[in-house]
Amino acid sequence: MTVALMWEARAVDGRGEELLAWVSGQRLAEEPLRRETFRAPEDRVLVITWWEGSYDADVPELPEPDGELVSRAVHRWRFEALAEG
């Protein structure tokens, strides 16, 4: 089974590039199967990591950035991959 972790943060106005650079520099204790980083309007940054394991597997997660960099707490979601059919 594969589990995907989504990490989404919104930077303080005008600091989106700084948040993007910060998250790009974050290393996890283990390498995921896959990692993708996205950006969106309003200085939002999204990172999705894919891991081999069950829905509740203990896998590394990205930390919270410094409170001066983000306008709210990071949102986190966990999903399990389903067979295509």
Buried (B, 14 or more C-beta within 10 A) or exposed (E): EBBBBBBBBBBBEEBBEBBBEBBEEEEBEEEBEEEEEEBEEEBBBBBBBBBEEEEEBEBBBBEEBEEEBBBEEBEEEBEEEEEEE
